[in-house]
């Protein structure tokens, strides 16, 4: 884990209220693994007071650049996305547990990898797909992306470009299939030949992804988006229920979990 002041190279609006920040952070970029995140704050000010956790969408280890997807969802993130190019940001990271790569999972090396993204949950899956493309034994990647409307399919081209197959679902039918992305996943699981499912998105979506994967007998790993305080496991503000009792700290034990570790009923009831 590193703490460093970095230069914001660009801050681009890519969809309503969604921005991609490109930051010069060589040490963090080189150390980052798919599924990890950084904790960002603006230096020399206490406004906003708390850091903001942001998933790494891409880590360019050669040029030392990080690309982060930010949704302006409150005063703190609105201040962050308004920063101009050349501004300084303070990054703590990389933090959290990464996705296990397909060759670390016992599921058959000749089978496909399924990625299921919802909303800004696309960011860590882009990073994962990018990393899988550099493996000696590159898996066949089937990706699915769901959102409420076509405008909310944020950075879909980044995921599509790194996938062998790419499917879309929108709740209003403005792009791809009309309905939920889990309905697309159902068809993909019925095809069989799936080695592992990776998901990131709203908690209700991931609960259904986990349930469907378990019924199909396919390993599933989910990355959680959660409000955080410290980012290092001390404050417990990001805790979720663990299967069998107790809690899991999203910042420290996650954000990536084997779906079998999570108490999905407790999450559905929240």
C-alpha positions as a Markdown table, in Angstrom:
| # | Residue | x | y | z |
|---|---|---|---|---|
| 1 | Unk | 0.0 | 0.0 | 0.0 |
| 2 | Unk | 1.3 | 3.4 | -1.0 |
| 3 | Unk | 0.3 | 6.9 | -0.2 |
| 4 | Unk | 1.3 | 9.5 | -2.8 |
| 5 | Unk | 0.4 | 12.8 | -4.2 |
| 6 | Unk | -0.3 | 12.5 | -8.0 |
| 7 | Unk | -1.1 | 14.7 | -11.0 |
| 8 | Unk | -4.5 | 14.6 | -12.5 |
| 9 | Unk | -3.9 | 14.3 | -16.3 |
| 10 | Unk | -7.5 | 14.5 | -17.5 |
| 11 | Unk | -11.0 | 14.4 | -16.2 |
| 12 | Unk | -13.4 | 13.5 | -19.0 |
| 13 | Unk | -17.2 | 13.4 | -18.9 |
| 14 | Unk | -18.2 | 10.1 | -20.5 |
| 15 | Unk | -21.9 | 9.9 | -19.6 |
| 16 | Unk | -24.3 | 12.0 | -17.6 |
| 17 | Unk | -22.7 | 12.5 | -14.1 |
| 18 | Unk | -19.9 | 9.9 | -15.0 |
| 19 | Unk | -16.3 | 10.9 | -15.5 |
| 20 | Unk | -13.0 | 9.0 | -16.3 |
| 21 | Unk | -10.1 | 10.4 | -14.5 |
| 22 | Unk | -6.6 | 9.7 | -15.8 |
| 23 | Unk | -3.9 | 10.1 | -13.1 |
| 24 | Unk | -0.1 | 9.9 | -13.2 |
| 25 | Unk | 0.7 | 7.4 | -10.4 |
| 26 | Unk | 3.5 | 5.1 | -11.5 |
| 27 | Unk | 4.1 | 3.2 | -8.3 |
| 28 | Unk | 0.4 | 2.5 | -7.7 |
| 29 | Unk | -0.2 | 1.6 | -11.4 |
| 30 | Unk | 2.7 | -0.9 | -11.3 |
| 31 | Unk | 1.4 | -2.5 | -8.1 |
| 32 | Unk | -2.3 | -2.6 | -9.0 |
| 33 | Unk | -4.2 | -5.9 | -9.6 |
| 34 | Unk | -7.7 | -6.3 | -11.1 |
| 35 | Unk | -10.4 | -5.7 | -8.5 |
| 36 | Unk | -8.3 | -3.5 | -6.3 |
| 37 | Unk | -9.1 | 0.2 | -5.6 |
| 38 | Unk | -7.6 | 3.5 | -4.5 |
| 39 | Unk | -8.7 | 5.9 | -1.8 |
| 40 | Unk | -8.7 | 9.4 | -3.1 |
| 41 | Unk | -8.7 | 12.8 | -1.4 |
| 42 | Unk | -7.8 | 16.3 | -2.4 |
| 43 | Unk | -4.6 | 17.4 | -0.6 |
| 44 | Unk | -4.3 | 20.5 | 1.6 |
| 45 | Unk | -8.0 | 20.7 | 2.3 |
| 46 | Unk | -10.5 | 19.0 | 4.6 |
| 47 | Unk | -13.4 | 19.4 | 2.2 |
| 48 | Unk | -14.4 | 16.7 | 1.6 |
| 49 | Unk | -13.2 | 15.2 | 4.8 |
| 50 | Unk | -13.2 | 11.5 | 4.0 |
| 51 | Unk | -11.4 | 9.8 | 1.1 |
| 52 | Unk | -13.5 | 8.3 | -1.7 |
| 53 | Unk | -12.9 | 4.7 | -2.8 |
| 54 | Unk | -12.6 | 4.3 | -6.6 |
| 55 | Unk | -12.0 | 1.1 | -8.5 |
| 56 | Unk | -9.1 | 0.9 | -10.9 |
| 57 | Unk | -10.5 | 0.6 | -14.4 |
| 58 | Unk | -7.2 | 0.4 | -16.1 |
| 59 | Unk | -3.6 | 0.5 | -14.9 |
| 60 | Unk | -1.0 | 1.3 | -17.5 |
| 61 | Unk | 2.1 | -0.1 | -15.9 |
| 62 | Unk | 4.4 | 1.1 | -18.7 |
| 63 | Unk | 3.4 | 4.8 | -18.7 |
| 64 | Unk | 2.3 | 4.9 | -15.0 |
| 65 | Unk | -1.2 | 6.0 | -15.6 |
| 66 | Unk | -4.4 | 5.0 | -13.7 |
| 67 | Unk | -7.9 | 5.4 | -15.1 |
| 68 | Unk | -10.7 | 5.7 | -12.6 |
| 69 | Unk | -14.4 | 5.8 | -13.3 |
| 70 | Unk | -16.2 | 8.3 | -11.0 |
| 71 | Unk | -19.9 | 8.8 | -10.6 |
| 72 | Unk | -20.9 | 12.2 | -9.2 |
| 73 | Unk | -23.3 | 11.0 | -6.6 |
| 74 | Unk | -22.9 | 13.6 | -3.8 |
| 75 | Unk | -21.1 | 16.7 | -2.8 |
| 76 | Unk | -17.7 | 15.0 | -2.3 |
| 77 | Unk | -17.6 | 13.3 | -5.7 |
| 78 | Unk | -19.0 | 16.4 | -7.4 |
| 79 | Unk | -15.9 | 18.3 | -6.0 |
| 80 | Unk | -13.6 | 15.6 | -7.3 |
| 81 | Unk | -15.0 | 15.5 | -10.8 |
| 82 | Unk | -14.7 | 19.3 | -11.0 |
| 83 | Unk | -11.0 | 19.2 | -10.6 |
| 84 | Unk | -9.1 | 20.6 | -13.6 |
| 85 | Unk | -6.2 | 18.9 | -15.4 |
| 86 | Unk | -2.9 | 19.5 | -13.6 |
| 87 | Unk | -4.6 | 19.4 | -10.2 |
| 88 | Unk | -3.0 | 17.3 | -7.4 |
| 89 | Unk | -4.8 | 14.3 | -5.8 |
| 90 | Unk | -3.7 | 12.2 | -2.9 |
| 91 | Unk | -4.0 | 8.5 | -3.5 |
| 92 | Unk | -3.8 | 5.6 | -1.0 |
| 93 | Unk | -3.5 | 2.3 | -2.7 |
| 94 | Unk | -3.7 | -0.2 | -4.2 |
| 95 | Unk | -6.1 | -1.5 | -1.6 |
| 96 | Unk | -8.2 | -4.6 | -1.1 |
| 97 | Unk | -8.1 | -8.1 | -2.4 |
| 98 | Unk | -8.0 | -8.7 | -6.2 |
| 99 | Unk | -10.0 | -11.1 | -8.4 |
| 100 | Unk | -8.4 | -14.5 | -8.7 |
| 101 | Unk | -7.3 | -15.2 | -12.2 |
| 102 | Unk | -9.0 | -18.0 | -14.1 |
| 103 | Unk | -5.9 | -20.3 | -13.9 |
| 104 | Unk | -6.2 | -20.1 | -10.0 |
| 105 | Unk | -9.8 | -21.5 | -10.1 |
| 106 | Unk | -10.5 | -25.2 | -10.5 |
| 107 | Unk | -13.1 | -25.1 | -13.3 |
| 108 | Unk | -11.6 | -26.5 | -16.5 |
| 109 | Unk | -9.0 | -24.5 | -18.5 |
| 110 | Unk | -10.9 | -25.0 | -21.8 |
| 111 | Unk | -14.0 | -23.3 | -20.5 |
| 112 | Unk | -15.2 | -19.7 | -20.9 |
| 113 | Unk | -15.1 | -16.8 | -18.4 |
| 114 | Unk | -18.3 | -14.8 | -17.8 |
| 115 | Unk | -18.2 | -11.2 | -16.8 |
| 116 | Unk | -21.4 | -9.5 | -15.5 |
| 117 | Unk | -21.4 | -5.7 | -15.0 |
| 118 | Unk | -24.0 | -3.3 | -13.7 |
| 119 | Unk | -23.6 | 0.4 | -13.9 |
| 120 | Unk | -20.2 | 1.7 | -12.6 |
| 121 | Unk | -19.5 | -1.9 | -11.7 |
| 122 | Unk | -18.0 | -2.1 | -15.2 |
| 123 | Unk | -14.8 | -0.5 | -14.0 |
| 124 | Unk | -13.0 | -3.4 | -12.2 |
| 125 | Unk | -14.3 | -5.9 | -14.9 |
| 126 | Unk | -12.6 | -3.8 | -17.6 |
| 127 | Unk | -9.3 | -4.1 | -15.6 |
| 128 | Unk | -9.9 | -7.8 | -15.2 |
| 129 | Unk | -10.6 | -8.4 | -18.9 |
| 130 | Unk | -7.5 | -6.4 | -19.8 |
| 131 | Unk | -5.3 | -8.5 | -17.5 |
| 132 | Unk | -6.8 | -11.7 | -18.9 |
| 133 | Unk | -5.9 | -10.6 | -22.4 |
| 134 | Unk | -2.2 | -10.6 | -21.4 |
| 135 | Unk | -2.2 | -14.2 | -20.1 |
| 136 | Unk | -0.3 | -16.8 | -22.0 |
| 137 | Unk | -3.4 | -19.0 | -21.9 |
| 138 | Unk | -6.0 | -16.3 | -22.7 |
| 139 | Unk | -9.5 | -17.5 | -21.8 |
| 140 | Unk | -12.6 | -17.0 | -24.0 |
| 141 | Unk | -14.5 | -14.0 | -22.4 |
| 142 | Unk | -18.2 | -13.6 | -22.6 |
| 143 | Unk | -19.2 | -10.2 | -21.1 |
| 144 | Unk | -22.6 | -8.8 | -20.2 |
| 145 | Unk | -23.4 | -5.2 | -19.2 |
| 146 | Unk | -26.7 | -4.0 | -17.8 |
| 147 | Unk | -27.9 | -0.5 | -17.1 |
| 148 | Unk | -31.2 | 1.4 | -16.7 |
| 149 | Unk | -30.8 | 3.2 | -20.1 |
| 150 | Unk | -28.4 | 3.4 | -23.0 |
| 151 | Unk | -26.8 | 6.6 | -21.6 |
| 152 | Unk | -25.9 | 4.6 | -18.4 |
| 153 | Unk | -23.9 | 2.0 | -20.3 |
| 154 | Unk | -20.8 | 3.8 | -19.2 |
| 155 | Unk | -17.5 | 2.9 | -20.9 |
| 156 | Unk | -19.1 | -0.1 | -22.6 |
| 157 | Unk | -16.6 | 0.1 | -25.5 |
| 158 | Unk | -13.8 | -0.6 | -23.0 |
| 159 | Unk | -15.3 | -3.9 | -21.9 |
| 160 | Unk | -16.5 | -4.9 | -25.4 |
| 161 | Unk | -13.1 | -4.4 | -26.9 |
| 162 | Unk | -11.6 | -6.8 | -24.4 |
| 163 | Unk | -14.3 | -9.5 | -24.8 |
| 164 | Unk | -14.9 | -12.3 | -27.3 |
| 165 | Unk | -18.6 | -11.9 | -26.9 |
| 166 | Unk | -20.5 | -8.9 | -25.6 |
| 167 | Unk | -24.1 | -8.5 | -24.6 |
| 168 | Unk | -26.2 | -5.6 | -23.3 |
| 169 | Unk | -29.5 | -5.2 | -21.5 |
| 170 | Unk | -31.3 | -2.0 | -20.5 |
| 171 | Unk | -34.3 | -1.8 | -18.4 |
| 172 | Unk | -36.1 | 0.5 | -20.8 |
| 173 | Unk | -35.0 | -1.3 | -23.9 |
| 174 | Unk | -33.1 | 1.6 | -25.4 |
| 175 | Unk | -30.1 | -0.6 | -26.1 |
| 176 | Unk | -29.7 | -4.4 | -26.3 |
| 177 | Unk | -32.3 | -6.6 | -24.7 |
| 178 | Unk | -35.0 | -5.1 | -22.7 |
| 179 | Unk | -34.8 | -6.2 | -19.1 |
| 180 | Unk | -32.2 | -7.1 | -16.5 |
| 181 | Unk | -28.7 | -8.3 | -17.2 |
| 182 | Unk | -29.4 | -11.3 | -15.0 |
| 183 | Unk | -31.8 | -12.5 | -17.7 |
| 184 | Unk | -29.0 | -12.4 | -20.2 |
| 185 | Unk | -26.8 | -14.3 | -17.7 |
| 186 | Unk | -29.4 | -17.0 | -17.5 |
| 187 | Unk | -29.1 | -17.7 | -21.2 |
| 188 | Unk | -25.3 | -17.7 | -20.9 |
| 189 | Unk | -25.3 | -20.2 | -18.1 |
| 190 | Unk | -27.7 | -22.4 | -20.0 |
| 191 | Unk | -25.2 | -22.6 | -22.8 |
| 192 | Unk | -22.9 | -24.3 | -20.4 |
| 193 | Unk | -19.1 | -24.4 | -20.8 |
| 194 | Unk | -18.6 | -21.7 | -18.1 |
| 195 | Unk | -15.5 | -21.9 | -16.0 |
| 196 | Unk | -16.2 | -18.9 | -13.6 |
| 197 | Unk | -18.5 | -15.9 | -13.3 |
| 198 | Unk | -17.2 | -12.5 | -12.2 |
| 199 | Unk | -19.6 | -9.8 | -11.2 |
| 200 | Unk | -19.7 | -6.2 | -10.1 |
| 201 | Unk | -22.7 | -3.9 | -9.7 |
| 202 | Unk | -25.6 | -3.2 | -7.5 |
| 203 | Unk | -26.0 | -5.5 | -4.5 |
| 204 | Unk | -29.3 | -6.9 | -5.6 |
| 205 | Unk | -27.9 | -7.8 | -9.0 |
| 206 | Unk | -24.9 | -9.5 | -7.5 |
| 207 | Unk | -27.1 | -11.5 | -5.1 |
| 208 | Unk | -29.0 | -12.9 | -8.1 |
| 209 | Unk | -25.7 | -13.5 | -10.0 |
| 210 | Unk | -24.5 | -15.5 | -7.0 |
| 211 | Unk | -27.7 | -17.5 | -6.8 |
| 212 | Unk | -27.8 | -18.3 | -10.5 |
| 213 | Unk | -24.1 | -19.3 | -10.6 |
| 214 | Unk | -24.5 | -21.6 | -7.5 |
| 215 | Unk | -27.5 | -23.3 | -9.1 |
| 216 | Unk | -25.4 | -23.8 | -12.3 |
| 217 | Unk | -22.5 | -25.2 | -10.3 |
| 218 | Unk | -20.2 | -22.4 | -11.5 |
| 219 | Unk | -17.7 | -20.6 | -9.2 |
| 220 | Unk | -18.6 | -17.0 | -8.7 |
| 221 | Unk | -16.6 | -14.0 | -7.5 |
| 222 | Unk | -18.3 | -10.6 | -6.8 |
| 223 | Unk | -16.7 | -7.2 | -6.3 |
| 224 | Unk | -18.6 | -4.9 | -3.9 |
| 225 | Unk | -19.2 | -1.2 | -4.2 |
| 226 | Unk | -19.5 | 0.1 | -0.7 |
| 227 | Unk | -19.3 | 3.4 | 1.2 |
| 228 | Unk | -16.1 | 3.4 | 3.2 |
| 229 | Unk | -14.4 | 5.4 | 6.0 |
| 230 | Unk | -10.8 | 4.4 | 6.6 |
| 231 | Unk | -10.3 | 2.0 | 3.7 |
| 232 | Unk | -8.0 | -0.2 | 5.7 |
| 233 | Unk | -10.3 | -2.3 | 7.8 |
| 234 | Unk | -10.3 | -0.3 | 11.1 |
| 235 | Unk | -13.6 | 1.6 | 11.2 |
| 236 | Unk | -16.0 | -1.3 | 10.0 |
| 237 | Unk | -18.3 | 1.2 | 8.2 |
| 238 | Unk | -18.2 | -1.0 | 5.0 |
| 239 | Unk | -18.9 | -4.3 | 6.7 |
| 240 | Unk | -21.3 | -6.8 | 5.2 |
| 241 | Unk | -22.8 | -10.0 | 6.5 |
| 242 | Unk | -20.7 | -13.2 | 6.2 |
| 243 | Unk | -22.2 | -16.6 | 5.4 |
| 244 | Unk | -22.3 | -18.5 | 8.7 |
| 245 | Unk | -22.3 | -15.4 | 10.8 |
| 246 | Unk | -20.1 | -12.5 | 11.5 |
| 247 | Unk | -19.0 | -9.8 | 9.1 |
| 248 | Unk | -16.7 | -9.1 | 6.2 |
| 249 | Unk | -14.9 | -5.8 | 5.7 |
| 250 | Unk | -15.3 | -4.8 | 2.1 |
| 251 | Unk | -12.2 | -2.6 | 2.2 |
| 252 | Unk | -9.8 | -5.2 | 3.8 |
| 253 | Unk | -11.3 | -8.7 | 3.2 |
| 254 | Unk | -12.7 | -7.6 | -0.2 |
| 255 | Unk | -13.8 | -5.8 | -2.2 |
| 256 | Unk | -13.7 | -9.2 | -4.1 |
| 257 | Unk | -15.3 | -12.2 | -2.4 |
| 258 | Unk | -16.0 | -15.7 | -3.4 |
| 259 | Unk | -19.8 | -15.6 | -3.5 |
| 260 | Unk | -20.0 | -18.5 | -1.0 |
| 261 | Unk | -18.5 | -16.2 | 1.7 |
| 262 | Unk | -21.4 | -13.7 | 1.6 |
| 263 | Unk | -24.7 | -13.7 | 3.5 |
| 264 | Unk | -26.8 | -12.8 | 0.5 |
| 265 | Unk | -30.1 | -13.0 | 2.4 |
| 266 | Unk | -28.9 | -10.2 | 4.8 |
| 267 | Unk | -27.9 | -8.1 | 1.8 |
| 268 | Unk | -31.3 | -8.6 | 0.1 |
| 269 | Unk | -33.0 | -7.5 | 3.3 |
| 270 | Unk | -31.1 | -4.2 | 3.6 |
